[in-house]
Amino acid sequence: MEQLRTIGRELAMGSQGGWGQSKEFLDLVKSIGEARSKAEEDRIIARELEHLKRRLADPDVPRRKMKELLLRLVYAEMLGHDASFGHIHAVKMTHDESLPLKRTGYLAVALFLDERHDLVILVVNTIQKDLRSDNYLVVCAALTAACRLIGEEAIPAVLPQVVELLAHPKEAVRKKAVMALHRFYQRSPSSVSHLVSNFRKRLCDNDPGVMGATLCPLYDLILEEPNSYKDLVVSFVNILKQVAERRLPTSYDYHQMPAPFIQIKLLKILAVLGSGDKQASGHMYTVLGDIFRKGDTASNIGNAILYECICCISSIFPNPKMLEAAAETTSKFLKSDSHNLKYMGIDALGRLIKINPDIAEEHQLAVIDCLEDPDDTLKRKTFELLYKMTKSTNVEVIVDRMIEYMINITDHHYKTEIASRCVELAEQFAPSNQWFIQTMNKVFEHAGDLVNIRVAHNLMRLIAEGFGEEDEGADSQLRSSAVDSYLRIVGEPKLPSSFLQIICWVLGEYGTADGKYSASYIIGKLCDVAEAHLTDDTVKAYAISAILKIFAFEVTLGRKIDMLPECQTLVDELSASHSTDLQQRAYELQALLGLDKHAVESVMPADASCEDIEVDRNLSFLNSYVHQALENGAAPYIPESERSGAISVGSYKSQEQQETSAHTLRFEAYEMPKPSMALATSQASMSAPPTDLVPVPEPGYYKEDHQTSRSQPSGDAVSGEFGVKLRLDGVQKKWGRPTYSSSTPSSSASSQQATNGASHSDGGGATSSQARESTYGSKRQQGTEISAEKQRLAASLFGSAAAKADRKAQASRKTAKESASTEKASASSAASQPIKEQVIPAVPPPDLLDLGDEPVSSSPPIADPFSQLEGLLGPASATPVVSGTPAASTSNAQDLMSIFSDDVPTGATSGSADPAVGDANLMSSHKGATAAAAKKGPSLQDALQKDATARQVGVTPTGNNPNLFKDLLG
C-alpha cells in the first residue's frame, strides 16, 4: 500500500512538473520522443532554441529558473544543435555560491567546452578557488571539471592544489585527485613526471576506491618502463590475493564477484611485469591458481576474469601447471553454447599455442565446429587461429579453406587480408612447386586487384631467382610449371590486371625456355591478351614487351621466326597509339627485328631480369664533355636557387596552400618591403644596352643571350621613367614559347602508371557453409558418431609435426621472401614502372629536341661521352658495337631538328622518334642529325618553332623518323 502511495505522489509531481523541472521541459522531452522524422525533431529544437535565447537575454530570470534553462540547452546540444549563445551563462553559473547551481554550471561547462575553447580561461580561476573550498562536494565538482577542461598550458596553475588534495580526509576527494593527476599525465607526461612517487603512496591507501583508481596511472607508467616497477610485484600479488579472498567490503562486489574490475586491472599489470621474468612470475603462480579454482563460469564477469588469467599466463614465464589450468578453462569456453564464449576460447587458444602447440590437438573438433559456424565473426577468429597453427604438414588444408572462404565473402578489406595471409603461408610452407603456383593463381584469380601489387612483384622475383639454392633443376621445374598453368588460365575471361601482368611477364621470360612450346604459339597467346584488354595500357605494355623478348631470344639462338599477322596488326596499332610508352615499345620491336645476332645479345641479354643495374646519378662520365663545352664558350649552369627573379610556380602554390591551411592567429611582425629596382633598372637601360632573355631549349639550364636588343617598347620606357614597371621576372607564361622562367622542361619519356581497377570476378553463386544443428557439447552428450570427413579434416589440421625433409621447402620460401625485402633502391624504384624486366637505367635521358645553338669547333671533339651509356644496357654491351667514323664529327653546327624535315637520308627506315627511346638512341640520333645538319642546316628559329609545336600537340611526329637502332649499330 505504501508503494502505491509513493507511485501516486511521483505521478502527481510529474503531472505538475515534478522532479525539480517544469512542465515545459517535460513537454519538450515528450514531443521530441514522439517526433516521427528528423525534420520534425529539428523544427522542435529550433523553436526551443529561439525561446531559450529570449529567456536567457532577460536579466530578471531567477537563478532556479536559469538552472532549468541550462539543462534544456544541454539537452538541445546533445541532440547535435548549436547552443553556443548559452555557453557564457554556464560559465557564470560556476561562480554561484549555491552548491546545486555550481554543480549544474560545472556539468554544463564540461559538456559545452573543451580544453581548446576560448572561454576555458574564465573557468580556471573558479576551479582554483573551488579546489580550496571547505565543502568536499565543491572540491569534487572542481576536480571533475579540471579533468575535462585543464589543458597542457593550464596544468601548472592547478597542479600544486591537486597534489595537496591527495592527502584530503575524504576518500572521494583523494580518488578524484588521483584521476586528475592521471589525466594530466596523459596530456603532458613531463608536467607530472616528478610526482610519480605519489602514485606509489596512494597504492597503500586505506580506501579500496583510491587504490583501484591508482592502478590506472600505474598501468600506463608500467607499460612505458616495466623495469622500474619490478619491486611492486609482491605488492600487486598481495592486493590481488586479498581481493580474491573477499577481504574487501561487499559494496565492491559485482554479480557476487569481489571487485572484478580491480582484479582485471591487476592481472593486466602482472602480465606486463612478469613477461620474460622467471623470478617475478614465480610470485604470481599461487594467486593465479587460486583464481582458476574459485572462478565462476556462470556469469559474464566471472568468465572475463578467467579470460584475463589466461592472457596473463600466456604472457609471463610459462609454468606447466598453469598452462594445464588455462587449457582446461579454454576447453570450457569452446564447449559452451554461447558464441561470445567460443570467441574467447578461440582467442585464448591462439595465445596458448604460442607456448605449447600441442594444446590445439585436444580441441581440434571444437575448432572445426567454429570453422563451420554461421557466425562470421567467430569464423574469422578461427581463421586467425589456423593462421597461427600453420606448418608444412597442414598448410594445404588451411590455405584451401582460406581461399574457399575468401571466394564467398564480399568484404573487400577482409578479402585483402585473407589473400595476403594465403600468400604468406604459401611462400613459407609450400610442399611443392606445382602447389605453390596453383595457390598463387587462385589467390590472384579470386582476390583480383585487391592483392597488393608488391605481391605480384615478389612472385615474379621468386620465379626469376628460384629458391636461392644451387639446384637449377628445381628452379627450371618451377618456371616450367608456371608456364603450363598460365597457358591454361590465360584464355579465361575477367582476369585481374595484376594477374595478367604476371602471366605476360612469365610467358615472355620462360615461355620458350624448355622448348615445350613454340615461339609462334606463345606470341599468339600474348596477342590474344593484348586484343582482349584494349583499354588497359599496362597489360598491353607487358604483352608487347613479352613479344619483344621472345623475338630477341629466338634471334639470339639463330632461329628464324616469322611475324604473325595478328602480331603485325598489334604492332601497327600500338605504333599509332596516343600513349608514347606503347609507341616506344612498338618501335623498339620493329627496330629489333632488323638487328643481327650479336647486336640482339647486347641489347637484350638472356635471363638478365635479376641483374642489378648500377646507375650513376651524378652523370660523372659527362664531366669531360661539360668541361670541353665550357672551354668553347658555353654558358655555365645556374642553380635554380641563384637565379634572380625565377620563382618556382609549384613552390609558390604550395606556400599559398600552407598559409591558407593555417587557421591560427599569427603574431609575428610583417616582413620589411623590398626596395623596388624598377627605377634603377630604367636608368641603367638609358646608358647601357639592355639584356634580353632569349628562349633556348636546353632542359637542364637557362642560358642568357648577351646580344644587344635593337628596339624597346615605348610603354616600358614611359613606365620606367616614373619607377612603376610591371615585373614579369619569374612569372610563367601560359602561351607562346618557353621562356627563362619556365621551370618544367619537357620530359623525354612518359612513365605510365598502372592503375588497377576494382575486381569484378567475385565468386557469385558460391554456396556458404551450412549451419550446424548442434554444437560440439551437445553432440558429446547425445553420443552421436562423428563423421569420417570431419575426422579426416581434423587429422589434416592437427597432424603430427612436420618431417625434417619438408623443412627444405620452408627454408627456400623464406630465402626468396628475404631476398625480395632486401631489394636495392634502384630495383625498388623500378617496381612502379609498367615493365619490370627492362634493363634500361632509370636516369632521365636528355631530350633530343632540346639542344640549342652550340659553338662550331674546327678541331675534332673528344670521345663521345654518350657512348658510355651503352654500358648500362648490360654486361655484354660494355664495349661499343660499332665505332663511329671520325668524319661524321667534323660537321658544322648540330641541328637535330632535321628529323622533322621532309627529306630522309638514303637508306633510313621508319623508326621511333620518341625522345624516350633511351640513352643509346640518343647517341645514334646525335650522329645522324649532325650529318643532316651539314647538308641542309635549317635556322635555329625554325627549329624552335617546330619544337614548340611538337610540345603543344603532345605526340612527336612518327612518319619520317630515322631508324635509331640502325644508326646505332650500322
Secondary structure, 3 states (H helix, E strand, C coil): CHHHHHHHHHHHHHHCCCCCCCHHHHHHHHHHHCCCCHHHHHHHHHHHHHHHHHHHCCCCCCHHHHHHHHHHHHHHHHCCCCCHHHHHHHHHHCCCCCHHHHHHHHHHHHHHCCCCCCCHHHHHHHHHHHHCCCCHHHHHHHHHHHHHHCCCCCHHHHHHHHHHHHHCCCHHHHHHHHHHHHHHHHHCHHHCHHHHHHHHHHCCCCCHHHHHHHHHHHHHHHHHCHHHHHHHHHHHHHHHHHHHCCCCCHHHEECCEECHHHHHHHHHHHHHHCCCCHHHHHCCHHHHHHHHHHCCCCCHHHHHHHHHHHHHHHHCCCCHHHHHHHHHHHHHHHCCCCHHHHHHHHHHHHHHCCCCHHHHHHHHHHHHHHHCCCCHHHHHHHHHHHHHHCCCCCHHHHHHHHHHHHHHCCCHHHHHHHHHHHHHHHHHHCCCHHHHHHHHHHHHHHHHHHCCHHHHHHHHHHHHHCCCCCCHHHHHHHHHHHHHHHHHHCCCCCCCHHHHHHHHHHHHHHCCCCCCCCHHHHHHHHHHHHHHCCCCHHHHHHHHHHHHHHHHHHHHCCCCCCCCHHHHHHHHHHHCCCCHHHHHHHHHHHHHHCCCHHHHHHHCCCCCCCCCCCCCCCCHHHHHHHHHHHHCCCCCCCCHHHCCCCCCHHHHHHHHHHHHHCCCCCCCCCCCCCCCCHHHHHHHHHHCCCECCCCCCCCCCCCCCCCECCCCCHHHHHHHHCCCCCCCCCCCCCCCCCCCCCCCCCCCCCCCCCCCCCCCCCCCCCCCCCCCCCCHHHHHHHCCCCCHHHHHHHHHHCCCCCCHHHHHHHHHHHHHHHHHHCCCHHHHHHHHCCCCCCCCCCCCCCCCCCCCCCCCCCCCCCCCHHHHHHHHHCHHHCCCCCCCCHHHHHCCCCCHHHHHCCCCCCCCCCCCCCCCCCHHHHHHHHHHHHHHHHHCCCCHHHHHHHHHHHHHHCCCCCCCCCCHHHHHHC
